[in-house]
């Protein structure tokens, strides 16, 4: 590590004269000490323009499940696109991928492809409204379902706005606020009470089945099962946002991991190994509204050959040897988690790790567990985490601004050992 970011600072200054904000996605403004500019990535490593090398646990915010620039994936895509990229029509490859999805995702009786997580969220909410004839939907504090108006509420409210539909941006449609009900996650009583009072108006409940956007919180025992039952009994469509968890926690996503099957689900990020692709899928009785165009979903680049080729090869690779890649990735992740815990114990630091071997979160708190966004807001030490993250970066380890670590199939024992050394050095500097 050079511990210098001068070239990134210079490029950011230059970018700000052409790009609004100097970046193309708001989350990139959270980089420290400036939005970083990168030259290349390979496997589990990234190199920025200043020559700094990182063991990367951001992985493009999740898509790079094989690490950066996987040769086998590029080879397949390069070969397939020789036949063309966009046809304004159908091709065999999209059928092949859809059939594979049906085999591995529990709720997937029918599938539709798109390009981003934000857009597929809108599609499933529209389907739920059309199917139920109702308008409102429930969303949970600390959950993120894309940047579009209808869902950008209650994402990261401050203490004064807990329990309310706090907007995540200026400029949101005034009417969208009236359509959404914000609840604390992992609280069955709160969910039961709202559905009892307003169930006749609620079209859908949308949730991250594992709360990866805040502390990587697992559902309490019985919570998702109760949610499933409440939705079934009150003519409410249950939607799982698996944009992060899909293909990351396992081939069948979090719904296979938890054993709870939603009516609809959304996927993006890891489904194409770093190539841009997204999809939504679900039960035929809901998805079939697309067949007669009573519900509209469209997109010029949907199911393009690049995304379908990458998705097909991603699924094929992850299926090999009965999921050997997942077993190895979880093994690396579990070893890293235990190593961080041991270091924190040795140095008597209140560092909490939550999540799974393929995706987990670190936060500083005296609490033995964080179960929802409110607890995260009240009990985690954000300033200590920021110092920890900055120290890690200066020691050659890159994690997300919210404390989430994501593993790839490229992370090795050597990477884990180097990471643990960086963690110990970073904790010593707190």
N, C-alpha and C positions, 0 to 999 in steps of 0.2 A: 504493500500500500504506500502511495506517495502522500496520502492525507492532504492532497491538494485538489481543489475543485475549481481552479481558476479558469480552465477551458470551458467547463460547464457553465460557469457564471458568465463568461463572455458570450457563449452561444445563446444562453437564455436572454441576455440583453439584446442580441441580434434578432432572436426569434420573436421577441415582444413587439418588434416593429412590423412584423408581418402576420403573426398568429395572435389572435385575441387572447391575452393573458400569457402568451408565450408557450402555450401547451394546447393539446387537442382533447384533453379530458381533465376535469377539475381535480381529480384525485392526485394527479401528477404534481400539483402545486404543494403537496405535503412532503415532498422530498426535502432532505436537509443536506447542507445549508442552503441549497438552491435546487430547482428542478434539474435532475441529472440527465446528461446526454451520453448515450452509449455508442460504442463502435461495433461491438460484436458480442455474441453469446455462443457458448458451446457446452452441451451437457448441463451440468449444474452450475456453470460459471458464467459470469458477465464481466466485461471490461468496459469502463467508461472512457471518455475522450481524454481524461487526464492520466490514463494508464493504471487506474486503480482496478484491482481484481477482486471480485466478490464471489463468495459461495451464495447462490441466489435461492431464497425461500419465498420470494414474491412470485416468481414464475409468470410474469405478465399479468398478475392478479388472478392466477389460477389456471389459465389454459394450457400451459406448457407441462403437461403431465409426464412427458418423456424427457423434459429438459429442453434446452435451446437447440435449435437446428438439427433435429433428429434425421439422420441421413436416410433411413429406410422410408420415412414418411415423405420426404422431399422427392425421393426416387419414384414412389408410386404416383404422386401428384403430377410430377413432370411428365411421366409416361401417359397418364390419362388425359391431360389437357391437350395433347397432340391432336385429339379428335374434335376439339372445340371446348368452349367454356360456358357460354350462355346461348340457349337455343330458342328461347320464348316457347318452349315446349318441354316434353318429358324425355327421360332417358332411363335405360335399364338400371343404372347405378343407384338412382334414388329409390327405386323399388327394392333393390338389394339391401340398402341401408335401413329402410323402413321395416322390412321383414326381420332384420337383425334386432332392431329396437323392440319389435313386438315380442321377440323371443326372450329378451333380457330384462325389460322394464315391466314390473307387475301391472301397472295401470294401462299400458299401451295397447289398446285394441285398434286404435287408428292413430296416425302420425301426420304432422304437417311440418315442413321445414321453413326456416327463415334465416335471418342474419345476425340478430342481436338479442340479448336477454331482455332489454327494455321493451322491444316490440312484441315479443311473444307473451309477456305479461299482459299487455293490452288485449291481445287476441283471446286469452283464456278468460279474462274478466268479461269481455263481450259475449263469449259463448255462454258463460254462466248466467248473465242477465237474460239472454235470449231464451235459454232453457227453462229458467224459473219464472220469467215474467216479473222479476223483482229488480230493484235498482241499487240498493246499498251493499257494501261489503265490509268485512272486518279485516283489519290489518293490525300487526303488533308492533309495539314500541321497539326501536332498535333494529327492525328488519328493513332491508333495502330490496326494492323490487324494480329498480330502474329509475331514470331521471325524468320520466314523463309526468305531466301534471297530476293525473288521477291518483298516483301512488306515492308522490313525493311529500308525504306527511308523516310525522312521528318517526323520522329516521334517526335523528340525533338531537332530540329536544333537550334544553337545559332543565334544571330542577324546577323552575317556575312554570314550565309548560308540560310537565309530565301529566299523562292522562288526557291530553287535548290533541286536536289535530293541528299540531304545530307545523307550519309550512317549511319545507326544506330549501326554498328559494323565493325570491321575489318574482312576480310575473305569473304566478300560477292562476289558472282559471278560478274565479271566485266560486263558481258553481260546484267545482270538484270537491271542495271541502265538505259540502253538505251530503256527499255520497258515501263518505268513509267514516268508519267507527274504529277508533284507536283503543287497543286494550293492552294490558301487560301480558307478556308471554309466560307460559308455565303456570298460569293461574286458572284452574278449571272453574272455580267459583265465579270469577269475573265473566268468563265466557258463557257459563250457564245462565247467569242473571241477564245478560244482554240478549241472548237468544230467546229467553223466556218472554222478554218484554217486546222485542223488535223482530223476532224471527220471521214474521209475515212480510217484512220489508227487506230482508237480507238475502241477496242472491248467492253470495260466496264468502268463504273464509279463505284467505290466502296467507300462507305461512312458510317460512324456512323450516323444514323438518328438523334440521340442526342449525342452531342460530350462529352461523359462521361469521356474520357481519358484526357481532358483538360477543367477545369472549369465547367464541366457539362453544356455546352452551348446548348440552344435550337435553332432550325433553325429559321431564320427570317421569318416573314409571306410571303408566296409565294415562298420561296427559294427551298424547296424540290419539290413543284409542278412544278416549272420551270425546275428543274433538270429532273424530270420525262418526261416532254414534250420534252426537248432537246434530251434525250436518245431515246424516241419513234420515233422522226422525223429524227434521224440520224443513225438508225440501231445500237444502242449502248445498251448493256445490263446494266440495273441498278441493282446494288447489295447493299443491306443493311447489314452491319455487326451488328447483334443484339446479339452478344456474351454477352454484358453487359445488354442491354436493354430488351432482350427477357425474358419473364416471370417475369421481375422485374418491369417494368412500367405498366404491365398489361398482361393478358393472350395472347392477340394478339400482344404484343410487341409494339415497337415504330411505326410500320407501321399502327397499329390500332389507336394508340394515335394521330398520325399526319394526318391520312386519306390518306396517299400516299402509293401506293402499288408498291413495286419493282418487278423486274423479278425473282430475286433470293435473298435468305437471309440465313445468317449463325447464328447458335445458339449454346450455350454451357452453362457454369456456372450454372445459376439458374434452368435450365430445368430439372435437376434431384435432386434438393434439397441438393446438396453437394456431390453426387456421380459423378464419372467421366463419362460424356456423352456429345455428341455434335451431331449436325445435320445440313444439308443444305436442303433447300426446294425451290420450285419455280414453275414457269409456266410449264405446260406439254410440250410445244413445245421446251423448252430449256432442261428440265430435261430428256426428253425421249431419248436423245442421249446416255444415260446410258443403255438403254434397249437392244440395239443391240451391245453393247461393242465398238461402234465407239469412245466413250470417256470412259476411264478407271478410276474407283475408287474402291479401295479395302482396306481391313484391317482385320487382324486376329480376333480382339476382337470387331469389329463393331457389334452393337445390341446384345451384350452379355446380359444374363439374369439379372445380377446385375444392369446395367445401364437402361435397359428397365423397370424393376420392379420399380426402383426408379422414373423414368420419369412418369410412369403410375400413381403411387401414388401421385406424386407431382401435376400433372395436376388435378387429382381427388380432392385433398385437396383444391387447389386454385379455383376450380369451385364451391365448396360447398356454398350453400346459396347465390347464385348469386354473388359470389366474395366477401363474407364478410371479408375474410382475407385481401384482398387488401384494403378495406375501412378502416379497423382498422389500418393497417400498414401506410396508407397515413395519417390518423388522428394523429398517433404518430409522424410521420415525420413532418407534418405541424406545430404541436405544438412545436416541437424542433426547427424548422426553425424560427418561430416567436419569441421564447424565446431567441435564439442567437441574432437575430436582435435587440431585446429590450435591451439586455445587452450591445451590441456594441454601441447603441445610448446613453445609460446612461453614458458610459465611454468615449464617443466621439472618438470612434475608427472607422477608415475607413475599415470596414469588409464587404465584399460583399458575399452574398449567392445566388447561381444560381442552378436551377434544379427543381426536383419534390420531393414530400413527400417520395418516396421510394428510391431515390438516388439524392444527391445534393452535392455541393462543396462550400467550404469556401476559400476565398483568401483576401489578404489585398491590397486594391487599392482605390484611390480617384474616380475612374471611376464608374458611376452608372450601367455599364454593360460591360462585356467582350464578344465579338462576334466571335473571332477567335484566333488562336494560336499566331499570331503576337502581338495582343493586350495583351494577357496573358504575353508574354515574355517582352514586353516593359513597362507594367503598373502595374504588380503585384509585391509586396514586398516579395520576396522569403525568405529572411533572417528572417523577422518578422514572417512569417508563420512557419518556422522551429522552432522558439522559442515557438510559440503557440502550435504546435504539441507536442513538448517535454514536455511542461507544462501540457498539457492534459494527456499525458501518465503517468506523475508522479502523476496526480490526478485521475488515474484509468479510463481513457477513451482512447480508441485506434481508430485512424482514419488512412486512407491511406497516403502515402508519398506525393501524389499529391493533397491532400486536399479533397478527395471524402469521403462522409459518405454514408453508405448503411444501410437501415433499414431491420429488419426481423419481422416476425409475432410474435416473442418472446419478442420483446422490449415492456416494460410496462410503465405505467405512472410513477412508481417509478424510473425506469431507466432514463426516460426523466428528471425528477426532479434532480436526482443525476448528470446527465450529465450537466444540466444547471448550477448547483453549481460549477462543475469542469470548465466549460467554463468561469464563472465569476472569479474564482480564477486564471485561466490561463491568462486571459486578464489583471488582476491587476498586474501580474508579468512581463508584457511586458515592 
